[in-house]
Amino acid sequence: MVPCQRAETSTTLKSQTAMSNLLEQFTAELNSHFFLGEFSFDKNQFRASSGQELELADHLIALPEAIFVFQIKERDPSAPTEDAAVEDWFHHKVLKKGCGQIADSINFLRDQPRLLVKNRRGHQHDLASLDRTIIPLLLYSSGTTLPASISPIRHHISRRAGFVHVLHIRDYYHLCQTLALPSELIAYFAFRLDVLLRMPTHQWEEASLVAQFISETHAPLTGAEVREILRESSNDVSSFDLSPILRRFGDKVTYLSGSGEGLDYYRILGEFSRLTRAEMRGFKKLLEWALDVAGGESVQTPARMESLNSGTGFVVIPIHKGAFENRLNALTNFAGAAKYDSHLDRQIGISVARDGTEVELDWVFIESRWQHDPEMEAALASDYPFRAKPKPRIEYRYPRSS
């Protein structure tokens, strides 16, 4: 999904900030909200190499690190509500048919030489031969009736599809509210797979699994502890949430002449999808600081951070009053210097400027293998533009209980 890249690429752009059934539509909207429309696919018909028109799973999320494959099953509200009828529907329609459809989709992704589908932005991507972790999920809604024999089922081992996560749509919705970042959900489903295979006889509630993941403990948790852990994690989302900016990122993108085109901005969104909760929280603090001081009288030293999860650097440059016209030169120079100083292969820079009452955010993404540069060494030695180089540190991912 990421455009082919030369040995070195630099993209500068501006982003202005100022189904067939209801369950499928709901899931598409939910995933588009949490994963961004750029990574969400719900119109998944494609032409196979044989010339046939085929269809992928009901929904896919294609991230740089993983691809989620969703098959969604909703029971007809007018169908019989007896336990035996619901159990028959679940085992035949959800587990058997759903896993078969997931297996077909996985085979398409791996075997098709070319697989062109459009995301919810309307941009076409080739999802064939993705060398990424595949996370298969069955989401279901059985209506008002959920027999006791079905409620504990959290996964299914399929002969063709392998391990498949099974979740009620209600549990998936709450999961996205609690673990509100792609990197968290990728890590959670790896944890979930491991626990369910290691403890196959234990009847887990989804909430308990999520709380175990968050608490990073194997010790049993009481119901009160589970509720408190999930509450704190959900309340913490506002401390790092950048979705209002990231969801609108692609609404209006203008590239500087010769610096980028088309879908190059996906590379920036892809880097944000790799960040952990602590890293997103740190970046949000830098951005809020820059918004507070941009347009002021004094020159501010740029602030930066580095993702331990991805190895990508981020530098935020507030533009002082009178420097608006020179902001793009400042952005390019500071981003390049930060990348070199930190010995990184990937660097994102963002300048924050004020033009009257309007806020202007300009972005640059630089990717190239780090190489020694005597001229850059001399420039940094004579006029070092940053604070002391920050030391990477691991922060606790979630708020600690008092």
C-alpha contacts under 8 A as a table, 3 or more apart, distances in Angstrom:
res1	aa1	res2	aa2	distance
1	M	62	A	7.94
1	M	64	P	7.87
1	M	125	H	5.89
1	M	126	D	6.46
1	M	127	L	6.79
2	V	64	P	7.97
2	V	264	D	7.72
2	V	266	Y	6.89
2	V	267	R	6.44
3	P	263	L	7.41
3	P	264	D	6.73
5	Q	8	E	7.29
5	Q	9	T	6.54
6	R	9	T	5.98
7	A	367	E	7.86
7	A	368	S	5.87
7	A	369	R	7.46
8	E	366	I	7.41
8	E	367	E	5.56
8	E	368	S	4.35
8	E	369	R	7.46
9	T	365	F	7.79
9	T	366	I	5.71
9	T	367	E	5.31
9	T	368	S	6.60
10	S	259	S	6.31
10	S	260	G	7.44
10	S	364	V	6.85
10	S	365	F	5.55
10	S	366	I	4.42
10	S	367	E	6.55
11	T	255	Y	7.68
11	T	259	S	4.93
11	T	260	G	4.96
11	T	264	D	7.07
11	T	265	Y	7.70
11	T	364	V	5.35
11	T	365	F	5.15
11	T	366	I	6.60
12	T	255	Y	6.03
12	T	256	L	6.10
12	T	259	S	5.67
12	T	260	G	6.62
12	T	362	D	7.36
12	T	363	W	5.61
12	T	364	V	4.25
12	T	365	F	6.60
13	L	253	V	6.38
13	L	254	T	5.46
13	L	255	Y	4.46
13	L	256	L	6.20
13	L	259	S	7.97
13	L	260	G	7.65
13	L	265	Y	7.69
13	L	362	D	5.94
13	L	363	W	5.37
13	L	364	V	6.43
14	K	252	K	7.89
14	K	253	V	5.61
14	K	254	T	5.35
14	K	255	Y	6.70
14	K	360	E	7.76
14	K	361	L	6.18
14	K	362	D	4.58
14	K	363	W	6.11
15	S	249	F	5.68
15	S	250	G	7.29
15	S	251	D	7.80
15	S	252	K	6.03
15	S	253	V	5.33
15	S	254	T	7.24
15	S	360	E	7.70
15	S	361	L	6.01
15	S	362	D	6.49
15	S	363	W	7.68
16	Q	249	F	7.52
16	Q	252	K	6.55
16	Q	253	V	7.71
16	Q	359	V	7.95
16	Q	360	E	6.45
16	Q	361	L	6.58
17	T	245	I	6.49
17	T	248	R	7.25
17	T	249	F	7.80
17	T	359	V	7.28
17	T	360	E	7.42
17	T	361	L	7.37
18	A	358	E	7.06
18	A	359	V	7.06
19	M	22	L	7.17
19	M	24	E	5.49
19	M	25	Q	5.49
19	M	42	D	7.79
20	S	24	E	6.71
20	S	25	Q	7.34
21	N	24	E	5.50
21	N	25	Q	6.40
21	N	74	E	7.89
22	L	25	Q	5.01
22	L	26	F	5.99
23	L	26	F	5.01
23	L	27	T	6.10
23	L	72	I	7.33
23	L	73	K	7.79
23	L	74	E	6.43
23	L	141	S	7.78
24	E	27	T	5.11
24	E	28	A	6.08
24	E	58	D	7.10
24	E	59	H	7.93
24	E	72	I	6.43
25	Q	28	A	5.09
25	Q	29	E	6.21
26	F	29	E	5.23
26	F	30	L	6.05
27	T	30	L	4.96
27	T	31	N	5.97
27	T	59	H	7.99
28	A	31	N	5.27
28	A	32	S	5.97
28	A	40	S	7.54
28	A	41	F	7.92
28	A	42	D	6.42
28	A	59	H	6.83
29	E	32	S	5.09
29	E	33	H	6.11
30	L	33	H	5.18
30	L	34	F	6.36
30	L	173	Y	7.71
31	N	34	F	5.19
31	N	35	F	5.46
31	N	36	L	7.18
31	N	37	G	8.00
31	N	40	S	6.65
31	N	61	I	7.67
32	S	35	F	5.31
32	S	36	L	4.64
32	S	37	G	4.67
32	S	38	E	7.97
32	S	39	F	7.58
32	S	40	S	5.62
32	S	120	R	7.40
33	H	36	L	5.44
33	H	37	G	7.20
33	H	247	R	7.55
34	F	176	C	7.24
34	F	180	A	6.75
34	F	181	L	7.20
34	F	182	P	7.77
34	F	243	S	7.87
35	F	38	E	7.87
35	F	39	F	6.23
35	F	40	S	6.78
35	F	61	I	7.37
35	F	181	L	7.74
35	F	182	P	6.55
36	L	39	F	5.82
36	L	40	S	6.56
36	L	246	L	7.64
36	L	247	R	5.84
37	G	40	S	4.99
37	G	41	F	7.80
37	G	119	N	6.59
37	G	120	R	4.83
37	G	121	R	5.51
37	G	247	R	7.57
38	E	119	N	6.16
38	E	120	R	6.49
38	E	121	R	5.79
38	E	123	H	7.79
38	E	266	Y	7.44
39	F	61	I	5.42
39	F	62	A	5.20
39	F	63	L	6.10
39	F	119	N	6.69
39	F	120	R	7.87
40	S	59	H	7.42
40	S	60	L	6.00
40	S	61	I	4.78
40	S	62	A	6.69
40	S	119	N	5.47
40	S	120	R	5.87
41	F	44	N	6.63
41	F	59	H	5.66
41	F	60	L	5.05
41	F	61	I	6.26
41	F	62	A	7.84
41	F	117	V	7.54
41	F	118	K	6.51
41	F	119	N	4.39
41	F	120	R	5.94
42	D	58	D	6.05
42	D	59	H	4.59
42	D	60	L	6.55
42	D	119	N	6.97
42	D	120	R	7.15
43	K	58	D	7.89
43	K	59	H	7.75
43	K	117	V	7.14
43	K	118	K	6.64
43	K	119	N	7.28
44	N	55	E	5.53
44	N	56	L	5.27
44	N	57	A	7.08
44	N	58	D	7.28
44	N	59	H	7.53
44	N	117	V	5.75
44	N	118	K	7.30
45	Q	53	E	6.74
45	Q	54	L	5.64
45	Q	55	E	4.26
45	Q	56	L	6.42
45	Q	117	V	6.83
46	F	53	E	5.73
46	F	54	L	5.46
46	F	55	E	6.00
46	F	56	L	7.74
46	F	115	L	6.40
46	F	116	L	6.05
46	F	117	V	6.19
47	R	50	S	7.88
47	R	51	G	5.83
47	R	52	Q	5.62
47	R	53	E	4.63
47	R	54	L	6.14
47	R	115	L	7.24
47	R	116	L	7.63
48	A	51	G	5.29
48	A	52	Q	5.38
48	A	53	E	6.33
48	A	54	L	6.58
48	A	112	Q	6.88
48	A	114	R	7.49
48	A	115	L	7.00
49	S	52	Q	7.43
49	S	112	Q	6.77
49	S	113	P	7.10
49	S	114	R	7.21
55	E	105	S	7.91
56	L	59	H	7.83
56	L	104	D	7.68
56	L	105	S	5.11
56	L	108	F	7.55
57	A	60	L	6.84
57	A	69	V	6.41
57	A	70	F	6.00
57	A	71	Q	5.60
57	A	101	Q	6.70
57	A	102	I	6.33
57	A	105	S	5.84
58	D	70	F	5.92
58	D	71	Q	5.26
58	D	72	I	6.39
59	H	69	V	6.36
59	H	70	F	5.06
59	H	71	Q	6.81
60	L	67	I	6.88
60	L	68	F	5.47
60	L	69	V	4.87
60	L	70	F	5.98
61	I	67	I	5.42
61	I	68	F	4.91
61	I	69	V	6.83
62	A	66	A	6.42
62	A	67	I	4.44
62	A	68	F	6.57
62	A	127	L	7.93
63	L	66	A	5.23
63	L	67	I	5.77
63	L	270	G	7.02
63	L	273	S	7.41
64	P	67	I	7.99
64	P	132	R	7.44
64	P	270	G	6.15
64	P	273	S	7.85
64	P	274	R	7.95
65	E	132	R	5.81
65	E	133	T	6.74
65	E	274	R	7.56
66	A	132	R	4.89
66	A	133	T	4.55
66	A	134	I	5.83
66	A	135	I	7.20
66	A	186	I	7.24
67	I	132	R	6.56
67	I	133	T	6.24
67	I	134	I	4.98
67	I	135	I	6.14
68	F	134	I	5.98
68	F	135	I	4.70
68	F	136	P	5.96
68	F	137	L	7.22
69	V	102	I	6.97
69	V	105	S	7.72
69	V	106	I	7.94
69	V	134	I	7.11
69	V	135	I	6.05
69	V	136	P	4.76
69	V	137	L	6.00
70	F	102	I	7.46
70	F	136	P	6.22
70	F	137	L	4.91
70	F	138	L	5.94
70	F	139	L	7.06
71	Q	98	G	6.05
71	Q	99	C	7.98
71	Q	101	Q	7.27
71	Q	102	I	6.51
71	Q	137	L	6.38
71	Q	138	L	5.04
71	Q	139	L	6.31
72	I	98	G	7.62
72	I	138	L	5.95
72	I	139	L	4.84
72	I	140	Y	5.73
73	K	93	K	7.40
73	K	94	V	6.04
73	K	98	G	7.58
73	K	138	L	7.62
73	K	139	L	6.28
73	K	140	Y	4.64
73	K	141	S	6.48
74	E	140	Y	5.63
74	E	141	S	4.85
74	E	142	S	6.23
74	E	143	G	7.76
75	R	79	A	7.33
75	R	89	W	7.79
75	R	140	Y	7.98
75	R	141	S	6.26
75	R	142	S	5.10
75	R	143	G	6.36
76	D	79	A	5.38
76	D	143	G	7.68
77	P	143	G	6.10
80	P	85	A	6.27
80	P	86	V	7.52
81	T	85	A	6.54
81	T	86	V	6.39
81	T	145	T	6.33
82	E	85	A	5.40
82	E	86	V	6.44
83	D	86	V	5.18
83	D	87	E	5.99
83	D	145	T	7.60
83	D	146	L	7.70
83	D	147	P	5.61
84	A	87	E	5.09
84	A	88	D	6.13
85	A	88	D	5.14
85	A	89	W	6.26
86	V	89	W	5.07
86	V	90	F	6.10
86	V	142	S	7.15
86	V	145	T	7.54
86	V	146	L	7.53
86	V	147	P	7.36
87	E	90	F	5.06
87	E	91	H	6.18
87	E	147	P	7.23
87	E	149	S	7.72
87	E	150	I	6.99
88	D	91	H	5.40
88	D	92	H	6.05
89	W	92	H	5.39
89	W	93	K	5.31
89	W	94	V	6.95
90	F	93	K	5.58
90	F	94	V	4.87
90	F	95	L	6.38
90	F	142	S	7.98
90	F	150	I	7.75
91	H	94	V	5.84
91	H	95	L	5.06
91	H	96	K	6.15
92	H	95	L	5.99
92	H	96	K	4.99
92	H	97	K	6.17
93	K	96	K	5.99
93	K	97	K	5.02
93	K	98	G	6.33
94	V	97	K	5.92
94	V	98	G	4.91
94	V	99	C	7.44
94	V	138	L	7.29
94	V	140	Y	7.11
95	L	98	G	5.33
95	L	99	C	5.65
95	L	138	L	7.89
95	L	156	H	7.15
96	K	99	C	5.51
96	K	100	G	6.26
97	K	100	G	5.08
97	K	101	Q	6.25
98	G	101	Q	5.16
98	G	102	I	6.25
98	G	138	L	6.78
99	C	102	I	4.97
99	C	103	A	6.07
99	C	138	L	7.61
99	C	158	S	6.49
99	C	160	R	7.80
99	C	161	A	6.20
99	C	164	V	7.31
100	G	103	A	5.08
100	G	104	D	6.30
100	G	160	R	7.04
100	G	161	A	7.00
101	Q	104	D	5.09
101	Q	105	S	6.32
102	I	105	S	5.07
102	I	106	I	6.21
102	I	136	P	6.85
102	I	161	A	6.46
103	A	106	I	5.15
103	A	107	N	6.22
103	A	160	R	5.71
103	A	161	A	4.38
104	D	107	N	5.14
104	D	108	F	6.20
105	S	108	F	5.00
105	S	109	L	6.22
106	I	109	L	5.16
106	I	110	R	6.26
106	I	134	I	7.86
106	I	161	A	7.61
107	N	110	R	5.13
107	N	111	D	5.69
107	N	112	Q	7.88
108	F	111	D	5.28
108	F	112	Q	5.38
108	F	115	L	7.92
108	F	128	A	7.37
109	L	112	Q	6.13
109	L	115	L	7.37
109	L	127	L	6.48
109	L	128	A	4.84
109	L	129	S	5.63
109	L	130	L	6.68
110	R	128	A	6.26
110	R	129	S	4.71
110	R	130	L	6.80
111	D	128	A	7.31
111	D	129	S	6.66
112	Q	115	L	6.28
112	Q	128	A	5.74
112	Q	129	S	6.98
113	P	128	A	6.05
113	P	129	S	6.98
114	R	126	D	6.23
114	R	127	L	7.37
114	R	128	A	5.28
115	L	125	H	7.84
115	L	126	D	5.06
115	L	127	L	5.42
115	L	128	A	4.94
116	L	124	Q	6.32
116	L	125	H	5.44
116	L	126	D	4.49
116	L	127	L	6.50
116	L	128	A	7.83
117	V	124	Q	5.38
117	V	125	H	5.65
117	V	126	D	6.64
117	V	127	L	7.48
118	K	121	R	7.58
118	K	122	G	5.37
118	K	123	H	5.15
118	K	124	Q	4.12
118	K	125	H	6.14
119	N	122	G	5.29
119	N	123	H	5.57
119	N	124	Q	6.45
119	N	125	H	7.52
120	R	123	H	7.43
127	L	130	L	6.14
135	I	164	V	7.77
135	I	165	H	7.98
135	I	189	F	7.53
136	P	163	F	7.66
136	P	164	V	5.26
136	P	165	H	6.19
137	L	164	V	5.74
137	L	165	H	4.71
137	L	166	V	5.94
137	L	167	L	7.45
138	L	164	V	6.95
138	L	165	H	6.05
138	L	166	V	4.77
138	L	167	L	6.26
139	L	166	V	6.13
139	L	167	L	5.09
139	L	168	H	5.56
139	L	169	I	5.50
139	L	172	Y	7.71
140	Y	166	V	7.92
140	Y	167	L	6.61
140	Y	168	H	5.06
140	Y	169	I	5.66
141	S	168	H	5.99
141	S	169	I	6.03
142	S	145	T	6.17
142	S	146	L	6.33
143	G	146	L	7.49
146	L	150	I	6.60
146	L	151	S	6.33
147	P	150	I	5.48
147	P	151	S	6.39
148	A	151	S	5.35
148	A	152	P	7.36
149	S	152	P	6.86
149	S	153	I	7.85
150	I	153	I	5.60
152	P	203	Q	5.72
152	P	204	W	6.61
152	P	205	E	7.01
153	I	156	H	7.85
153	I	166	V	6.95
153	I	203	Q	7.93
154	R	165	H	6.31
154	R	166	V	4.86
154	R	167	L	6.17
154	R	196	L	7.85
154	R	204	W	7.69
154	R	206	E	7.86
155	H	163	F	7.01
155	H	164	V	5.54
155	H	165	H	4.52
155	H	166	V	4.64
155	H	167	L	7.84
155	H	196	L	7.67
156	H	162	G	8.00
156	H	163	F	5.97
156	H	164	V	5.28
156	H	165	H	6.68
156	H	166	V	6.88
157	I	161	A	7.59
157	I	162	G	5.31
157	I	163	F	4.64
157	I	164	V	6.25
158	S	161	A	5.09
158	S	162	G	4.66
158	S	163	F	6.27
158	S	164	V	7.17
159	R	162	G	5.82
161	A	164	V	7.04
163	F	193	L	7.79
165	H	193	L	7.67
167	L	171	D	6.26
167	L	172	Y	6.29
168	H	171	D	5.33
168	H	172	Y	6.46
169	I	172	Y	5.00
169	I	173	Y	6.13
170	R	173	Y	5.16
170	R	174	H	6.39
171	D	174	H	5.22
171	D	175	L	6.02
171	D	206	E	6.65
171	D	207	A	7.82
172	Y	175	L	4.91
172	Y	176	C	6.31
173	Y	176	C	5.34
173	Y	177	Q	6.44
174	H	177	Q	4.97
174	H	178	T	6.23
175	L	178	T	5.16
175	L	179	L	5.87
175	L	180	A	7.90
175	L	210	V	7.56
176	C	179	L	5.27
176	C	180	A	5.26
176	C	181	L	7.95
176	C	185	L	7.85
177	Q	180	A	5.66
177	Q	234	S	6.37
178	T	230	L	6.58
178	T	233	S	5.91
178	T	234	S	4.65
178	T	237	V	7.71
179	L	184	E	5.83
179	L	185	L	6.25
179	L	233	S	7.55
179	L	234	S	7.54
180	A	184	E	7.12
180	A	185	L	7.62
180	A	237	V	6.93
181	L	184	E	5.25
181	L	185	L	6.46
181	L	273	S	7.23
181	L	276	T	7.43
181	L	277	R	7.23
182	P	185	L	5.21
182	P	186	I	6.17
182	P	273	S	5.76
182	P	274	R	7.15
183	S	186	I	5.20
183	S	187	A	6.24
183	S	273	S	6.40
183	S	274	R	5.49
183	S	275	L	6.41
183	S	276	T	6.09
184	E	187	A	5.16
184	E	188	Y	5.95
184	E	276	T	6.87
184	E	277	R	7.70
185	L	188	Y	4.85
185	L	189	F	6.14
186	I	189	F	5.51
186	I	190	A	6.51
187	A	190	A	5.22
187	A	191	F	6.24
188	Y	191	F	4.99
188	Y	192	R	5.94
188	Y	210	V	7.53
188	Y	213	F	6.64
189	F	192	R	4.78
189	F	193	L	6.03
190	A	193	L	5.28
190	A	194	D	6.37
191	F	194	D	5.20
191	F	195	V	6.22
191	F	213	F	6.97
192	R	195	V	5.25
192	R	196	L	6.07
192	R	209	L	7.05
193	L	196	L	5.37
193	L	197	L	6.18
194	D	197	L	5.37
194	D	198	R	6.10
195	V	198	R	5.10
195	V	199	M	5.90
196	L	199	M	5.27
196	L	200	P	5.47
197	L	200	P	5.45
199	M	202	H	5.62
204	W	208	S	6.59
204	W	209	L	6.63
205	E	208	S	5.25
205	E	209	L	6.51
206	E	209	L	5.12
206	E	210	V	6.31
207	A	210	V	5.16
207	A	211	A	6.16
207	A	226	V	6.99
207	A	230	L	7.77
208	S	211	A	5.03
208	S	212	Q	6.08
208	S	221	L	7.56
208	S	226	V	6.06
209	L	212	Q	5.13
209	L	213	F	6.28
210	V	213	F	5.10
210	V	214	I	6.25
210	V	230	L	7.74
211	A	214	I	5.08
211	A	215	S	5.97
211	A	226	V	5.49
211	A	229	I	6.04
211	A	230	L	6.27
212	Q	215	S	5.22
212	Q	216	E	6.00
212	Q	217	T	6.04
212	Q	218	H	6.91
212	Q	221	L	7.59
213	F	216	E	5.31
213	F	217	T	7.39
214	I	229	I	7.48
214	I	398	Y	7.10
215	S	229	I	7.45
221	L	225	E	5.85
221	L	226	V	6.27
222	T	225	E	5.11
222	T	226	V	6.25
223	G	226	V	5.11
223	G	227	R	6.29
224	A	227	R	5.21
224	A	228	E	6.22
225	E	228	E	5.14
225	E	229	I	6.08
226	V	229	I	5.25
226	V	230	L	6.22
227	R	230	L	5.30
227	R	231	R	6.02
228	E	231	R	5.04
228	E	232	E	6.12
229	I	232	E	5.31
229	I	233	S	6.20
229	I	401	S	7.80
230	L	233	S	5.12
230	L	234	S	6.10
231	R	234	S	5.24
231	R	235	N	6.10
232	E	235	N	5.11
232	E	236	D	6.06
232	E	398	Y	7.94
232	E	399	P	6.52
232	E	401	S	7.82
233	S	236	D	5.09
233	S	237	V	6.81
233	S	398	Y	6.21
233	S	399	P	6.76
234	S	237	V	5.57
235	N	238	S	6.71
236	D	239	S	5.52
236	D	240	F	7.62
236	D	398	Y	7.45
236	D	399	P	6.94
237	V	240	F	5.82
237	V	241	D	5.82
238	S	241	D	5.15
239	S	281	R	5.89
239	S	284	K	7.82
240	F	277	R	6.70
240	F	278	A	7.78
240	F	280	M	5.24
240	F	281	R	4.05
240	F	282	G	7.62
240	F	283	F	7.93
240	F	284	K	5.93
241	D	244	P	7.90
241	D	280	M	7.50
241	D	281	R	7.64
241	D	284	K	7.69
242	L	245	I	5.64
242	L	246	L	6.17
242	L	280	M	7.93
242	L	284	K	7.06
243	S	246	L	4.91
243	S	247	R	5.49
244	P	247	R	5.64
244	P	248	R	6.55
245	I	248	R	5.47
245	I	249	F	6.04
246	L	249	F	4.91
246	L	250	G	7.98
246	L	269	L	7.34
247	R	250	G	7.31
248	R	251	D	5.25
248	R	252	K	7.87
249	F	252	K	6.99
249	F	253	V	7.32
250	G	253	V	5.88
250	G	265	Y	7.66
255	Y	258	G	7.88
255	Y	259	S	6.40
255	Y	260	G	5.74
255	Y	261	E	6.35
256	L	259	S	5.42
256	L	260	G	7.01
257	S	260	G	7.46
260	G	264	D	6.20
261	E	264	D	5.85
262	G	265	Y	7.74
263	L	266	Y	5.69
264	D	267	R	5.97
264	D	268	I	7.97
265	Y	268	I	5.47
265	Y	269	L	6.81
266	Y	269	L	5.07
266	Y	270	G	5.91
267	R	270	G	4.94
267	R	271	E	6.37
267	R	365	F	7.67
268	I	271	E	5.25
268	I	272	F	6.63
268	I	348	I	7.26
268	I	365	F	6.57
269	L	272	F	5.14
269	L	273	S	6.32
270	G	273	S	5.08
270	G	274	R	6.81
271	E	274	R	5.41
271	E	275	L	7.06
271	E	310	S	7.69
271	E	312	T	7.50
272	F	275	L	5.41
272	F	280	M	7.90
274	R	309	N	6.90
274	R	310	S	6.38
275	L	279	E	5.71
275	L	280	M	6.03
275	L	307	S	6.80
275	L	309	N	6.47
275	L	310	S	7.24
276	T	279	E	5.14
276	T	280	M	6.11
276	T	309	N	7.05
276	T	397	R	7.52
277	R	280	M	5.17
277	R	281	R	6.04
277	R	397	R	5.82
277	R	398	Y	7.55
278	A	281	R	5.02
278	A	282	G	6.15
278	A	395	E	6.13
278	A	396	Y	7.07
278	A	397	R	5.43
278	A	398	Y	7.84
279	E	282	G	4.97
279	E	283	F	6.18
279	E	307	S	6.47
280	M	283	F	5.10
280	M	284	K	6.08
281	R	284	K	5.18
281	R	285	K	6.36
282	G	285	K	5.22
282	G	286	L	6.50
282	G	305	M	7.82
283	F	286	L	5.10
283	F	287	L	6.21
283	F	305	M	7.46
283	F	314	F	7.88
284	K	287	L	5.02
284	K	288	E	6.05
285	K	288	E	5.15
285	K	289	W	6.14
286	L	289	W	5.12
286	L	290	A	6.23
286	L	303	A	6.73
286	L	304	R	7.74
286	L	316	V	6.72
287	L	290	A	5.05
287	L	291	L	6.18
287	L	316	V	6.80
288	E	291	L	5.08
288	E	292	D	6.29
289	W	292	D	5.16
289	W	293	V	6.44
290	A	293	V	5.32
290	A	294	A	5.66
290	A	316	V	7.06
290	A	317	I	6.90
290	A	318	P	4.98
290	A	352	V	6.27
291	L	294	A	5.46
291	L	318	P	7.28
291	L	352	V	6.47
291	L	353	A	7.90
293	V	296	G	5.67
293	V	300	Q	7.83
293	V	318	P	6.62
293	V	320	H	7.72
294	A	318	P	4.79
294	A	319	I	5.23
294	A	320	H	5.54
294	A	321	K	7.49
294	A	352	V	6.16
294	A	353	A	5.49
294	A	354	R	6.34
295	G	318	P	7.68
295	G	319	I	6.07
295	G	320	H	4.51
295	G	321	K	4.36
295	G	322	G	7.82
295	G	353	A	6.17
295	G	354	R	5.33
296	G	299	V	7.78
296	G	319	I	8.00
296	G	320	H	5.12
296	G	321	K	5.27
297	E	320	H	5.97
297	E	321	K	5.46
298	S	320	H	6.22
298	S	321	K	7.70
299	V	319	I	7.51
299	V	320	H	5.62
300	Q	317	I	7.82
300	Q	318	P	6.52
300	Q	319	I	7.74
300	Q	320	H	7.33
301	T	317	I	7.49
301	T	385	P	6.88
301	T	386	F	6.02
301	T	387	R	6.94
302	P	315	V	6.71
302	P	316	V	5.68
302	P	317	I	4.68
302	P	318	P	6.78
302	P	334	F	7.89
302	P	385	P	7.69
302	P	386	F	6.20
302	P	387	R	7.73
303	A	315	V	5.72
303	A	316	V	5.35
303	A	317	I	6.77
303	A	386	F	7.31
303	A	387	R	7.41
304	R	313	G	7.30
304	R	314	F	5.44
304	R	315	V	4.11
304	R	316	V	6.09
304	R	338	A	7.89
304	R	390	P	7.77
305	M	313	G	5.96
305	M	314	F	5.34
305	M	315	V	6.54
305	M	390	P	6.96
306	E	311	G	6.46
306	E	312	T	5.80
306	E	313	G	4.36
306	E	314	F	6.06
306	E	392	P	6.88
307	S	310	S	5.47
307	S	311	G	5.13
307	S	312	T	5.42
307	S	313	G	6.34
308	L	311	G	5.43
308	L	312	T	7.84
308	L	392	P	7.03
311	G	344	L	7.16
311	G	345	D	8.00
311	G	346	R	7.48
312	T	344	L	6.83
312	T	345	D	7.27
312	T	346	R	5.06
312	T	347	Q	5.63
312	T	348	I	7.45
313	G	338	A	7.72
313	G	339	K	6.73
313	G	342	S	7.87
313	G	344	L	6.95
313	G	346	R	6.36
313	G	347	Q	4.60
313	G	348	I	6.07
314	F	347	Q	5.91
314	F	348	I	4.85
314	F	349	G	5.73
314	F	350	I	7.90
315	V	334	F	7.70
315	V	335	A	6.41
315	V	338	A	7.02
315	V	347	Q	7.80
315	V	348	I	6.47
315	V	349	G	4.84
315	V	350	I	6.44
316	V	349	G	5.97
316	V	350	I	5.02
316	V	351	S	5.85
316	V	352	V	7.52
317	I	330	A	7.97
317	I	331	L	6.88
317	I	334	F	7.80
317	I	349	G	7.63
317	I	350	I	6.20
317	I	351	S	4.53
317	I	352	V	6.17
318	P	351	S	5.76
318	P	352	V	4.86
318	P	353	A	6.29
319	I	323	A	6.24
319	I	324	F	6.57
319	I	327	R	6.43
319	I	351	S	6.71
319	I	352	V	5.90
319	I	353	A	4.96
319	I	354	R	7.64
320	H	323	A	5.76
320	H	324	F	7.40
320	H	353	A	7.31
321	K	324	F	6.90
321	K	354	R	7.91
322	G	325	E	7.76
323	A	326	N	5.36
323	A	327	R	6.24
324	F	327	R	5.27
324	F	353	A	6.44
324	F	354	R	7.33
324	F	355	D	7.20
325	E	328	L	7.62
326	N	329	N	5.57
326	N	330	A	6.42
327	R	330	A	5.03
327	R	331	L	6.06
327	R	351	S	7.00
327	R	353	A	7.52
328	L	331	L	4.90
328	L	332	T	6.18
328	L	351	S	7.76
328	L	362	D	7.38
329	N	332	T	5.27
329	N	333	N	6.08
330	A	333	N	5.24
330	A	334	F	5.91
331	L	334	F	5.43
331	L	335	A	5.98
331	L	349	G	6.50
331	L	350	I	6.73
331	L	351	S	5.81
331	L	362	D	7.76
331	L	363	W	7.67
331	L	364	V	7.29
332	T	335	A	5.33
332	T	336	G	6.12
332	T	349	G	7.71
332	T	364	V	6.95
333	N	336	G	5.26
333	N	337	A	6.11
334	F	337	A	5.05
334	F	338	A	5.96
334	F	349	G	7.72
334	F	385	P	7.84
335	A	338	A	5.14
335	A	339	K	6.14
335	A	347	Q	6.66
335	A	348	I	6.81
335	A	349	G	5.19
335	A	364	V	7.49
335	A	366	I	7.83
336	G	339	K	5.21
336	G	340	Y	6.27
336	G	347	Q	7.72
336	G	366	I	7.53
337	A	340	Y	5.18
337	A	341	D	5.96
337	A	376	M	7.40
337	A	380	L	7.72
338	A	341	D	5.13
338	A	342	S	6.11
338	A	347	Q	7.67
339	K	342	S	5.45
339	K	343	H	6.12
339	K	344	L	5.27
339	K	345	D	7.15
339	K	346	R	6.97
339	K	347	Q	5.58
340	Y	343	H	5.09
340	Y	344	L	6.45
340	Y	370	W	6.87
340	Y	376	M	7.71
341	D	344	L	7.95
341	D	380	L	7.99
342	S	389	K	7.75
343	H	370	W	5.95
344	L	347	Q	7.01
344	L	369	R	7.54
344	L	370	W	5.97
345	D	366	I	7.98
345	D	367	E	5.65
345	D	368	S	5.17
345	D	369	R	4.85
345	D	370	W	5.40
346	R	365	F	7.42
346	R	366	I	5.72
346	R	367	E	4.53
346	R	368	S	6.59
347	Q	365	F	5.85
347	Q	366	I	5.23
347	Q	367	E	6.57
348	I	363	W	7.20
348	I	364	V	5.70
348	I	365	F	4.65
348	I	366	I	6.50
349	G	363	W	5.60
349	G	364	V	5.09
349	G	365	F	6.53
350	I	361	L	6.65
350	I	362	D	5.51
350	I	363	W	4.49
350	I	364	V	6.51
351	S	360	E	8.00
351	S	361	L	5.80
351	S	362	D	5.25
351	S	363	W	6.59
352	V	359	V	7.07
352	V	360	E	5.97
352	V	361	L	5.02
352	V	362	D	6.85
353	A	359	V	5.81
353	A	360	E	5.12
353	A	361	L	6.58
354	R	357	T	6.58
354	R	358	E	5.66
354	R	359	V	4.66
354	R	360	E	5.98
355	D	358	E	5.18
355	D	359	V	6.35
355	D	360	E	7.08
373	D	376	M	5.37
373	D	377	E	6.21
374	P	377	E	4.97
374	P	378	A	6.19
375	E	378	A	5.16
375	E	379	A	6.21
376	M	379	A	5.01
376	M	380	L	6.12
377	E	380	L	5.30
377	E	381	A	6.09
378	A	381	A	5.05
378	A	382	S	6.16
379	A	382	S	5.33
379	A	383	D	6.10
379	A	384	Y	7.41
380	L	383	D	5.40
380	L	384	Y	4.64
380	L	385	P	7.23
381	A	384	Y	5.95
386	F	389	K	7.46
387	R	390	P	7.96
396	Y	399	P	7.34
